Structures are given as structure tokens and as C-alpha cells.
Amino acid sequence: MKLTTRGHYSVKALLDLSLQQGFGPTSVKAIAQRQDIPAPYLEKLLIEMRRAGLVNSVRGAHGGYQLACEPAQISLGQILESVGETIEPLRGHTPDAAQAEDWVTFTLWHRLHQKLKEALYSITLADLYYDARSWQAARGEETSFVV
């Protein structure tokens, strides 16, 4: 698996939205500034995540983006998948049945892929939310643990 800035920025953006819940839609500009992400790039990612049903967009002066569902219902796997990130090992590779090493290593990568996929789909935005709030509390920042 190779995590690109697409995946990294997408997770950061949705975590930012989860931390802003209850305050209404958040503008791309506000997210971009808080997360140090180029706004045009972030806009493209948010559009892809909207198409995947992870966020909703609200038009108007007080518009922006907000989560489409509760953070506990959005997994890291869904976020990464929505922006085209892949965790597939050796795409398009068919192991050579005559070579034990090729078959064994292919099977190894496949098993590791399954474990990674399970992990990515079991970690939710709510998990990250609580991690972020715990980190903020440890630093002495005022926090609210209401999701």
C-alpha cells in the first residue's frame, strides 16, 4: 500500500469536519487553512467524497461541507476508496504456478492485504475523533467529547 497526499489530505479533511460537527457546514477555505491543504486540491477531493456519499455540500453564504453521516459510520477504508486510493498488492499479477517462490510470496501479499483491508475498514472517523480530542486534552486545550 502506498498512501499518497490524496489519501492523507482526505482523512485530515474529514477528521476536521468531525471536529467541527454541530457548527454547520464548513467552508473549503476554513478546512484548507486549518489543515494546511491547498484549497483547489481540497475542493476536488471533497467533490469525490461527496459523490461517494461521505460528505454533503451546502450552497450559499453559510455553505460548505459537512459529514453525510455520523463519524462512527465512516471508515478509513471508505475515505481512501472514495478518492481512488488503492491498497491492492501486485495489481494484475498472476503467480507463476511453476515457481513456488512466486506462489508463496503472492499468497503472503494477499494475506497481508486482507489484514490491512480489515484494519482500514474497522477504524472509523469516530476513533480518530477521540484520538484527536485526547491529544488536545493532553496538551491542555479545551475540548468537548460530544460526538
C-alpha positions as protocol buffer text, in pm:
chain_id: "A"
residue {
  index: 1
  type: MET
  ca { x: 0 y: 0 z: 0 }
}
residue {
  index: 2
  type: LYS
  ca { x: 120 y: 344 z: -88 }
}
residue {
  index: 3
  type: LEU
  ca { x: -56 y: 631 z: 82 }
}
residue {
  index: 4
  type: THR
  ca { x: -45 y: 944 z: -131 }
}
residue {
  index: 5
  type: THR
  ca { x: -131 y: 1302 z: -40 }
}
residue {
  index: 6
  type: ARG
  ca { x: -480 y: 1234 z: -180 }
}
residue {
  index: 7
  type: GLY
  ca { x: -549 y: 983 z: 95 }
}
residue {
  index: 8
  type: HIS
  ca { x: -368 y: 1177 z: 366 }
}
residue {
  index: 9
  type: TYR
  ca { x: -546 y: 1504 z: 288 }
}
residue {
  index: 10
  type: SER
  ca { x: -883 y: 1332 z: 258 }
}
residue {
  index: 11
  type: VAL
  ca { x: -855 y: 1175 z: 602 }
}
residue {
  index: 12
  type: LYS
  ca { x: -736 y: 1506 z: 751 }
}
residue {
  index: 13
  type: ALA
  ca { x: -1027 y: 1693 z: 590 }
}
residue {
  index: 14
  type: LEU
  ca { x: -1293 y: 1453 z: 718 }
}
residue {
  index: 15
  type: LEU
  ca { x: -1136 y: 1447 z: 1064 }
}
residue {
  index: 16
  type: ASP
  ca { x: -1151 y: 1826 z: 1057 }
}
residue {
  index: 17
  type: LEU
  ca { x: -1521 y: 1809 z: 968 }
}
residue {
  index: 18
  type: SER
  ca { x: -1585 y: 1562 z: 1251 }
}
residue {
  index: 19
  type: LEU
  ca { x: -1421 y: 1802 z: 1495 }
}
residue {
  index: 20
  type: GLN
  ca { x: -1648 y: 2083 z: 1366 }
}
residue {
  index: 21
  type: GLN
  ca { x: -1972 y: 1887 z: 1397 }
}
residue {
  index: 22
  type: GLY
  ca { x: -2263 y: 2081 z: 1538 }
}
residue {
  index: 23
  type: PHE
  ca { x: -2140 y: 2409 z: 1392 }
}
residue {
  index: 24
  type: GLY
  ca { x: -2300 y: 2371 z: 1050 }
}
residue {
  index: 25
  type: PRO
  ca { x: -2126 y: 2342 z: 713 }
}
residue {
  index: 26
  type: THR
  ca { x: -1757 y: 2429 z: 696 }
}
residue {
  index: 27
  type: SER
  ca { x: -1605 y: 2612 z: 401 }
}
residue {
  index: 28
  type: VAL
  ca { x: -1326 y: 2464 z: 192 }
}
residue {
  index: 29
  type: LYS
  ca { x: -1119 y: 2771 z: 274 }
}
residue {
  index: 30
  type: ALA
  ca { x: -1155 y: 2717 z: 651 }
}
residue {
  index: 31
  type: ILE
  ca { x: -1062 y: 2347 z: 627 }
}
residue {
  index: 32
  type: ALA
  ca { x: -770 y: 2425 z: 395 }
}
residue {
  index: 33
  type: GLN
  ca { x: -632 y: 2688 z: 632 }
}
residue {
  index: 34
  type: ARG
  ca { x: -663 y: 2471 z: 943 }
}
residue {
  index: 35
  type: GLN
  ca { x: -514 y: 2166 z: 775 }
}
residue {
  index: 36
  type: ASP
  ca { x: -258 y: 2339 z: 552 }
}
residue {
  index: 37
  type: ILE
  ca { x: -401 y: 2187 z: 234 }
}
residue {
  index: 38
  type: PRO
  ca { x: -421 y: 2378 z: -97 }
}
residue {
  index: 39
  type: ALA
  ca { x: -788 y: 2483 z: -129 }
}
residue {
  index: 40
  type: PRO
  ca { x: -832 y: 2393 z: -501 }
}
residue {
  index: 41
  type: TYR
  ca { x: -691 y: 2044 z: -437 }
}
residue {
  index: 42
  type: LEU
  ca { x: -909 y: 2001 z: -130 }
}
residue {
  index: 43
  type: GLU
  ca { x: -1217 y: 2107 z: -327 }
}
residue {
  index: 44
  type: LYS
  ca { x: -1154 y: 1828 z: -579 }
}
residue {
  index: 45
  type: LEU
  ca { x: -1115 y: 1571 z: -301 }
}
residue {
  index: 46
  type: LEU
  ca { x: -1434 y: 1687 z: -128 }
}
residue {
  index: 47
  type: ILE
  ca { x: -1625 y: 1659 z: -456 }
}
residue {
  index: 48
  type: GLU
  ca { x: -1508 y: 1298 z: -490 }
}
residue {
  index: 49
  type: MET
  ca { x: -1606 y: 1226 z: -128 }
}
residue {
  index: 50
  type: ARG
  ca { x: -1946 y: 1388 z: -190 }
}
residue {
  index: 51
  type: ARG
  ca { x: -2001 y: 1158 z: -487 }
}
residue {
  index: 52
  type: ALA
  ca { x: -1918 y: 864 z: -260 }
}
residue {
  index: 53
  type: GLY
  ca { x: -2178 y: 983 z: -7 }
}
residue {
  index: 54
  type: LEU
  ca { x: -1932 y: 1067 z: 272 }
}
residue {
  index: 55
  type: VAL
  ca { x: -1999 y: 1441 z: 280 }
}
residue {
  index: 56
  type: ASN
  ca { x: -2281 y: 1674 z: 183 }
}
residue {
  index: 57
  type: SER
  ca { x: -2233 y: 2014 z: 29 }
}
residue {
  index: 58
  type: VAL
  ca { x: -2445 y: 2313 z: 121 }
}
residue {
  index: 59
  type: ARG
  ca { x: -2468 y: 2611 z: -111 }
}
residue {
  index: 60
  type: GLY
  ca { x: -2496 y: 2972 z: -9 }
}
residue {
  index: 61
  type: ALA
  ca { x: -2322 y: 3233 z: 203 }
}
residue {
  index: 62
  type: HIS
  ca { x: -2302 y: 3000 z: 501 }
}
residue {
  index: 63
  type: GLY
  ca { x: -2247 y: 2691 z: 292 }
}
residue {
  index: 64
  type: GLY
  ca { x: -1966 y: 2444 z: 276 }
}
residue {
  index: 65
  type: TYR
  ca { x: -1924 y: 2077 z: 355 }
}
residue {
  index: 66
  type: GLN
  ca { x: -2040 y: 1857 z: 638 }
}
residue {
  index: 67
  type: LEU
  ca { x: -2032 y: 1487 z: 711 }
}
residue {
  index: 68
  type: ALA
  ca { x: -2315 y: 1294 z: 546 }
}
residue {
  index: 69
  type: CYS
  ca { x: -2344 y: 1057 z: 844 }
}
residue {
  index: 70
  type: GLU
  ca { x: -2207 y: 1001 z: 1191 }
}
residue {
  index: 71
  type: PRO
  ca { x: -1827 y: 965 z: 1223 }
}
residue {
  index: 72
  type: ALA
  ca { x: -1872 y: 611 z: 1358 }
}
residue {
  index: 73
  type: GLN
  ca { x: -2024 y: 512 z: 1022 }
}
residue {
  index: 74
  type: ILE
  ca { x: -1729 y: 631 z: 810 }
}
residue {
  index: 75
  type: SER
  ca { x: -1421 y: 408 z: 793 }
}
residue {
  index: 76
  type: LEU
  ca { x: -1071 y: 494 z: 678 }
}
residue {
  index: 77
  type: GLY
  ca { x: -1116 y: 236 z: 404 }
}
residue {
  index: 78
  type: GLN
  ca { x: -1421 y: 419 z: 271 }
}
residue {
  index: 79
  type: ILE
  ca { x: -1240 y: 752 z: 274 }
}
residue {
  index: 80
  type: LEU
  ca { x: -938 y: 616 z: 89 }
}
residue {
  index: 81
  type: GLU
  ca { x: -1152 y: 428 z: -160 }
}
residue {
  index: 82
  type: SER
  ca { x: -1363 y: 738 z: -232 }
}
residue {
  index: 83
  type: VAL
  ca { x: -1061 y: 932 z: -359 }
}
residue {
  index: 84
  type: GLY
  ca { x: -920 y: 645 z: -563 }
}
residue {
  index: 85
  type: GLU
  ca { x: -653 y: 520 z: -324 }
}
residue {
  index: 86
  type: THR
  ca { x: -580 y: 153 z: -364 }
}
residue {
  index: 87
  type: ILE
  ca { x: -430 y: -97 z: -128 }
}
residue {
  index: 88
  type: GLU
  ca { x: -426 y: -378 z: -381 }
}
residue {
  index: 89
  type: PRO
  ca { x: -90 y: -558 z: -390 }
}
residue {
  index: 90
  type: LEU
  ca { x: 63 y: -657 z: -723 }
}
residue {
  index: 91
  type: ARG
  ca { x: -228 y: -542 z: -936 }
}
residue {
  index: 92
  type: GLY
  ca { x: -275 y: -761 z: -1240 }
}
residue {
  index: 93
  type: HIS
  ca { x: -7 y: -1008 z: -1131 }
}
residue {
  index: 94
  type: THR
  ca { x: -83 y: -1376 z: -1172 }
}
residue {
  index: 95
  type: PRO
  ca { x: 159 y: -1602 z: -984 }
}
residue {
  index: 96
  type: ASP
  ca { x: 364 y: -1846 z: -1188 }
}
residue {
  index: 97
  type: ALA
  ca { x: 235 y: -2189 z: -1079 }
}
residue {
  index: 98
  type: ALA
  ca { x: 569 y: -2345 z: -1171 }
}
residue {
  index: 99
  type: GLN
  ca { x: 758 y: -2128 z: -921 }
}
residue {
  index: 100
  type: ALA
  ca { x: 695 y: -2200 z: -554 }
}
residue {
  index: 101
  type: GLU
  ca { x: 855 y: -1869 z: -453 }
}
residue {
  index: 102
  type: ASP
  ca { x: 622 y: -1670 z: -676 }
}
residue {
  index: 103
  type: TRP
  ca { x: 314 y: -1850 z: -548 }
}
residue {
  index: 104
  type: VAL
  ca { x: 421 y: -1825 z: -180 }
}
residue {
  index: 105
  type: THR
  ca { x: 506 y: -1455 z: -197 }
}
residue {
  index: 106
  type: PHE
  ca { x: 188 y: -1379 z: -390 }
}
residue {
  index: 107
  type: THR
  ca { x: -11 y: -1559 z: -119 }
}
residue {
  index: 108
  type: LEU
  ca { x: 177 y: -1368 z: 151 }
}
residue {
  index: 109
  type: TRP
  ca { x: 96 y: -1030 z: -7 }
}
residue {
  index: 110
  type: HIS
  ca { x: -266 y: -1136 z: -48 }
}
residue {
  index: 111
  type: ARG
  ca { x: -295 y: -1235 z: 320 }
}
residue {
  index: 112
  type: LEU
  ca { x: -130 y: -910 z: 432 }
}
residue {
  index: 113
  type: HIS
  ca { x: -365 y: -718 z: 204 }
}
residue {
  index: 114
  type: GLN
  ca { x: -667 y: -883 z: 367 }
}
residue {
  index: 115
  type: LYS
  ca { x: -543 y: -789 z: 717 }
}
residue {
  index: 116
  type: LEU
  ca { x: -471 y: -432 z: 613 }
}
residue {
  index: 117
  type: LYS
  ca { x: -811 y: -402 z: 449 }
}
residue {
  index: 118
  type: GLU
  ca { x: -981 y: -534 z: 766 }
}
residue {
  index: 119
  type: ALA
  ca { x: -791 y: -278 z: 973 }
}
residue {
  index: 120
  type: LEU
  ca { x: -873 y: 14 z: 741 }
}
residue {
  index: 121
  type: TYR
  ca { x: -1241 y: -72 z: 735 }
}
residue {
  index: 122
  type: SER
  ca { x: -1258 y: -122 z: 1113 }
}
residue {
  index: 123
  type: ILE
  ca { x: -1104 y: 215 z: 1207 }
}
residue {
  index: 124
  type: THR
  ca { x: -1366 y: 488 z: 1193 }
}
residue {
  index: 125
  type: LEU
  ca { x: -1365 y: 864 z: 1190 }
}
residue {
  index: 126
  type: ALA
  ca { x: -1508 y: 846 z: 1543 }
}
residue {
  index: 127
  type: ASP
  ca { x: -1194 y: 659 z: 1654 }
}
residue {
  index: 128
  type: LEU
  ca { x: -978 y: 936 z: 1508 }
}
residue {
  index: 129
  type: TYR
  ca { x: -1205 y: 1199 z: 1664 }
}
residue {
  index: 130
  type: TYR
  ca { x: -1147 y: 1058 z: 2011 }
}
residue {
  index: 131
  type: ASP
  ca { x: -774 y: 1026 z: 1946 }
}
residue {
  index: 132
  type: ALA
  ca { x: -762 y: 1392 z: 1841 }
}
residue {
  index: 133
  type: ARG
  ca { x: -964 y: 1507 z: 2141 }
}
residue {
  index: 134
  type: SER
  ca { x: -743 y: 1303 z: 2377 }
}
residue {
  index: 135
  type: TRP
  ca { x: -434 y: 1458 z: 2222 }
}
residue {
  index: 136
  type: GLN
  ca { x: -583 y: 1806 z: 2261 }
}
residue {
  index: 137
  type: ALA
  ca { x: -673 y: 1736 z: 2624 }
}
residue {
  index: 138
  type: ALA
  ca { x: -321 y: 1610 z: 2695 }
}
residue {
  index: 139
  type: ARG
  ca { x: -188 y: 1940 z: 2561 }
}
residue {
  index: 140
  type: GLY
  ca { x: -425 y: 2131 z: 2789 }
}
residue {
  index: 141
  type: GLU
  ca { x: -655 y: 2252 z: 2514 }
}
residue {
  index: 142
  type: GLU
  ca { x: -1022 y: 2287 z: 2596 }
}
residue {
  index: 143
  type: THR
  ca { x: -1220 y: 2003 z: 2444 }
}
residue {
  index: 144
  type: SER
  ca { x: -1572 y: 1873 z: 2417 }
}
residue {
  index: 145
  type: PHE
  ca { x: -1616 y: 1498 z: 2385 }
}
residue {
  index: 146
  type: VAL
  ca { x: -1966 y: 1511 z: 2244 }
}
residue {
  index: 147
  type: VAL
  ca { x: -1997 y: 1338 z: 1906 }
}
